[in-house]
């Protein structure tokens, strides 16, 4: 079987797919992965053929554009259409050359879904966040102001839809692009238990659990309780990190802080605080008793997989959705503020109040009981049989 796979230029959307890609190539299938140069090595190591998209006017890579997307829905649609059309000639040529049996695309790599529509190829959605429909979308907390802005911008949106139609894409409206229905074959990298409103999704949605990397470098536990802090690569809130150091530096906890390239920011760091540019996150979570996290889907899932209760500090609406679900399942506690007292109080509570650990372990159990990569391979193979 030949698979054309499309993804956006983001670690959090690429990394979860690599285990599945490796399993598919090991099973004798050919995966042609349309992505970006920074991911070439990872993708090729998973056994796929890497097809670069960097040479095209892919405006979604621009940081200013990316920042504007969340604030201006009509601009987001314009960017999506422009990016799709920039890739159109290359994708059309490659599809004619490769003759894929199926297109698998990240749930927000809409150009992959659009290519499947244009060329009449079976489509499977790869969803590394929660699956969203009109029920679960409520977790995104879209306010009335944003809704009104979208309504007023509809003429701009409709203009973009016409651009797609003029280039051979059979699109009726915006929902054809951004929303999957219950007839869409979908792989979701979480469990039905963790998925909000799971009962509203059909059996075409396969919740396979998170993709967990094996531990490469075991981490030594140096205290009775270990606290891990990681806010991903984007958040560089100096005050937040300083307050964590001040608050937790007074405890007996081993505190492991992964903060990217800004490891030279702080002087006079207490002995129990370990600051790293990066760590083997799986190894740290294996020994952790609490995890202060930005609630990225991958990080939160990895923490919960190891049964670690979370201190929740979301930075985006998508991360807030993850935080809300963790709260609902009793597996974590939202940070009231970044003040030192609130940091210490939250960490102390998730460590000492056993219900948080029990909540995290229940999510962990659901992940481990999910079908995993082998279920996804069987699902994709079956979905392609015509």
C-alpha positions in Angstrom: 0.0 0.0 0.0 1.2 3.5 -0.8 0.4 6.3 1.7 0.8 10.0 1.2 1.1 11.6 4.6 0.8 15.4 5.2 1.7 17.3 8.4 2.2 20.8 9.6 5.6 22.1 10.6 5.2 21.4 14.4 7.0 18.9 16.7 3.8 18.3 18.6 2.0 17.2 15.4 4.8 15.3 13.8 6.4 13.3 16.7 3.2 11.4 17.7 3.0 10.0 14.1 6.5 8.6 13.8 5.8 5.4 15.7 2.8 4.7 13.5 4.8 5.5 10.3 7.6 3.1 11.4 5.0 0.4 12.1 3.5 0.9 8.6 6.8 0.8 6.8 7.9 -2.3 8.9 4.7 -3.9 7.6 5.8 -3.4 4.1 3.8 -0.3 3.2 5.3 2.8 1.5 4.9 6.1 3.3 5.6 9.4 1.4 5.7 12.1 4.1 5.1 15.7 3.0 6.8 17.9 5.6 9.6 20.4 6.2 13.3 20.1 6.3 13.7 20.4 10.1 11.8 17.0 10.3 13.6 15.2 7.5 15.9 13.1 9.7 13.1 12.0 12.1 10.8 11.1 9.2 13.5 9.2 7.3 14.5 7.4 10.4 10.9 6.2 10.7 11.3 4.6 7.3 9.3 7.1 5.2 10.3 8.8 2.0 10.6 12.5 2.9 9.0 15.0 0.4 10.0 18.6 1.3 7.5 21.5 1.2 10.0 24.2 2.2 10.6 25.6 -1.3 7.0 26.8 -1.7 5.5 30.0 -0.4 4.2 28.3 2.7 3.1 31.3 4.7 2.1 29.3 7.7 5.7 29.0 8.7 5.9 32.8 9.3 5.8 33.6 13.0 3.8 36.8 12.6 1.3 35.0 10.5 1.1 32.2 13.0 0.4 34.7 15.9 -2.4 36.4 13.9 -4.1 33.1 13.0 -5.7 32.6 16.5 -7.0 36.2 16.5 -8.4 36.5 13.0 -10.4 33.5 11.7 -10.8 34.9 8.2 -7.1 35.5 7.9 -6.5 31.9 9.0 -8.7 30.7 6.2 -6.9 33.0 3.7 -3.6 31.6 4.9 -4.8 28.0 4.6 -6.0 28.6 1.0 -2.9 30.4 0.0 -0.7 27.6 1.4 -2.8 24.9 -0.3 -2.6 26.6 -3.6 1.2 27.2 -3.2 1.6 23.5 -2.8 -1.0 22.5 -5.4 1.2 22.0 -8.5 3.8 20.0 -6.6 1.2 17.9 -4.7 -0.7 17.2 -7.9 2.5 16.1 -9.7 3.6 13.9 -6.8 0.2 12.2 -6.5 0.2 11.5 -10.2 3.7 10.1 -9.9 3.2 8.0 -6.7 -0.4 6.9 -7.1 -1.1 6.7 -3.4 -3.9 4.4 -2.2 -4.7 6.7 0.7 -3.9 10.2 2.0 -3.3 10.5 5.8 -3.2 14.2 6.9 -2.9 15.9 10.3 -6.3 17.3 11.3 -5.0 20.8 10.7 -2.9 20.1 7.6 -6.0 20.9 5.6 -4.2 20.9 2.3 -3.9 17.1 2.7 -7.6 16.7 3.1 -8.2 19.0 0.2 -5.8 17.0 -2.0 -7.8 13.9 -1.2 -11.0 15.6 -2.2 -9.6 17.0 -5.4 -8.0 13.7 -6.6 -10.7 11.3 -5.3 -8.4 9.4 -2.9 -9.5 7.8 0.4 -8.7 10.1 3.3 -7.8 9.4 7.0 -7.4 12.2 9.6 -4.5 12.0 12.0 -5.5 13.9 15.1 -2.8 14.6 17.7 -5.0 16.9 19.7 -8.5 16.1 21.0 -11.0 15.1 18.3 -13.4 18.0 17.8 -17.0 18.1 16.7 -19.8 20.5 17.7 -20.0 18.9 21.1 -16.3 18.8 22.1 -15.6 22.1 20.4 -17.1 23.8 23.5 -13.8 23.0 25.3 -12.2 25.7 23.2 -14.3 28.4 24.9 -14.8 30.5 21.9 -16.4 33.7 23.1 -19.3 35.7 21.5 -16.8 38.3 20.3 -14.9 35.8 18.2 -18.0 34.3 16.9 -19.3 37.7 15.8 -16.0 38.5 14.2 -16.2 35.2 12.2 -19.7 36.0 11.0 -18.8 39.5 9.9 -15.8 38.1 8.0 -17.8 35.6 6.0 -17.5 37.5 2.7 -13.7 37.2 3.0 -14.1 33.5 3.8 -16.4 32.9 0.8 -13.8 34.6 -1.4 -11.2 32.0 -0.3 -13.7 29.2 -1.0 -14.1 30.5 -4.5 -10.3 30.5 -5.0 -10.3 26.7 -4.1 -13.2 25.9 -6.4 -11.5 27.8 -9.3 -8.5 25.5 -8.8 -10.4 22.2 -8.9 -11.2 21.6 -5.2 -14.8 20.5 -4.8 -15.5 22.5 -1.7 -19.0 23.7 -0.8 -18.1 25.7 2.3 -15.7 26.3 5.1 -17.0 23.3 7.2 -16.0 21.0 4.4 -12.4 21.9 5.2 -12.2 22.4 8.9 -14.6 19.8 10.3 -14.6 16.0 10.1 -17.9 14.2 10.4 -18.7 10.8 11.8 -18.1 9.2 8.4 -14.4 10.4 8.4 -11.9 7.7 9.2 -9.8 9.2 12.0 -6.9 8.1 14.2 -6.8 9.9 17.5 -3.7 9.7 19.7 -5.5 9.5 23.0 -8.0 7.2 24.8 -11.8 7.4 24.7 -11.7 8.0 28.4 -9.5 11.1 28.1 -11.4 12.4 25.0 -14.1 14.9 25.8 -17.6 13.9 24.7 -16.2 10.6 23.4 -19.7 9.1 23.1 -20.5 11.6 20.3 -17.9 10.1 18.0 -18.6 7.1 15.7 -16.6 3.9 15.5 -14.7 5.4 12.6 -12.7 7.2 15.3 -10.0 5.0 16.6 -8.6 6.2 19.9 -5.2 4.5 20.0 -3.6 6.2 23.0 -0.6 8.5 23.1 2.6 7.7 21.3 5.2 7.2 24.1 8.9 7.2 23.2 11.1 4.7 25.0 13.4 6.0 27.8 16.9 6.6 26.4 18.8 8.1 29.4 17.4 7.1 32.8 17.2 10.0 35.3 18.3 9.6 38.9 15.8 10.3 41.7 17.6 12.4 44.3 14.8 13.1 46.8 11.7 11.5 48.2 9.5 13.7 45.9 10.5 15.0 42.5 8.8 17.9 40.7 9.3 18.4 36.9 8.7 21.8 35.3 8.5 22.2 31.5 6.5 24.8 29.5 7.5 23.7 26.1 9.9 25.6 23.8 7.7 28.7 23.4 7.0 30.0 26.9 9.9 32.0 28.3 8.1 33.8 31.1 11.1 34.8 33.3 8.9 35.8 36.3 7.1 32.4 36.2 10.4 30.5 36.3 11.9 32.8 39.0 8.9 32.3 41.2 9.1 28.5 40.7 12.7 28.6 41.7 12.0 30.8 44.8 9.0 28.8 45.9 10.3 25.3 45.4 13.9 26.1 46.4 12.7 26.2 50.0 11.4 22.6 49.9 13.1 19.2 50.1 11.8 18.4 46.6 14.1 17.5 43.7 13.1 20.1 41.1 14.0 19.4 37.5 13.4 22.5 35.3 13.6 22.1 31.5 13.6 25.6 29.9 15.1 25.5 26.5 18.0 27.7 25.6 17.5 30.2 28.5 19.4 28.2 31.1 21.7 31.2 31.8 18.9 33.4 33.1 19.2 32.7 36.9 21.9 33.1 39.5 22.0 31.8 43.0 19.9 28.7 42.2 19.2 26.5 45.3 20.9 23.1 45.4 17.7 21.2 45.0 16.9 22.9 41.7 18.3 21.4 38.5 18.1 23.5 35.4 18.5 22.0 31.9 18.2 23.1 28.3 16.4 19.9 27.6 16.0 16.5 29.2 14.7 13.0 28.2 11.2 13.8 29.3 10.1 10.2 29.5 12.9 9.5 31.9 12.1 12.5 34.1 8.4 11.7 34.2 9.2 8.1 35.2 10.5 9.4 38.5 8.3 12.5 38.9 5.6 13.1 41.6 4.2 16.3 40.1 4.5 18.0 36.7 4.0 21.7 36.1 3.0 21.9 32.5 1.7 24.2 29.8 -0.8 21.5 28.9 0.4 20.8 25.4 -1.4 17.6 24.4 1.8 15.5 24.1 3.3 16.7 27.4 0.1 16.3 29.4 -0.4 12.8 27.9 3.1 11.8 28.6 2.8 12.9 32.2 -0.5 11.1 32.7 0.8 8.0 31.0 3.3 7.7 33.8 0.6 8.4 36.4 2.0 11.8 37.3 -0.6 14.4 38.6 -0.4 17.7 36.7 -0.2 21.4 37.8 -1.9 23.1 34.9 -0.7 26.4 33.4 -2.2 26.5 29.8 -1.1 29.3 27.4 -3.5 28.8 24.4 -7.1 27.8 23.9 -6.1 24.3 22.8 -4.0 23.9 25.9 -6.9 25.2 28.0 -9.1 22.4 26.6 -6.5 19.9 27.8 -6.4 21.5 31.2 -10.2 21.5 31.5 -10.3 17.8 30.8 -7.5 17.0 33.3 -9.4 18.9 35.9 -12.7 17.1 35.1 -11.0 13.7 35.6 -9.4 14.8 38.9 -5.9 14.3 37.5 -4.5 17.8 38.1 -5.0 21.2 39.5 -5.0 24.5 37.7 -2.4 27.1 38.8 -4.3 30.0 40.4 -1.5 32.5 39.6 2.2 32.5 39.0 2.8 33.9 42.5 5.2 32.0 44.7 2.6 31.1 47.2 0.2 29.7 44.6 3.0 27.7 42.9 4.0 26.1 46.2 0.3 25.5 47.2 -0.6 23.8 43.9 2.5 21.5 43.9 2.0 20.6 47.6 -1.7 19.7 47.0 -1.1 17.4 43.9 1.6 15.6 45.8 -0.1 15.3 49.2 -3.7 14.8 48.2 -3.9 11.3 46.9 -7.0 11.8 44.8 -4.9 13.6 42.2 -2.5 10.6 41.9 -5.5 8.3 41.6 -7.0 10.4 38.9 -3.8 10.4 36.9 -3.4 6.7 37.2 -6.9 6.1 35.9 -6.1 8.1 32.8 -2.8 6.2 32.5 -4.7 2.9 32.7 -7.0 4.1 29.9 -4.0 4.9 27.7 -2.4 1.5 28.2 -5.7 -0.3 27.4 -6.1 1.6 24.1 -5.3 -0.3 20.9 -2.0 1.5 20.2 -0.1 1.5 17.0 -1.0 -2.0 15.9 -4.7 -1.1 16.1 -4.0 2.0 13.9 -2.1 -0.1 11.3 -4.9 -2.6 11.1 -7.4 0.3 10.9 -5.6 2.0 8.1 -5.1 -1.2 6.1 -8.8 -2.0 6.5 -9.9 1.5 5.6 -8.1 1.4 2.3 -9.7 -1.9 1.1 -12.2 -0.9 -1.6 
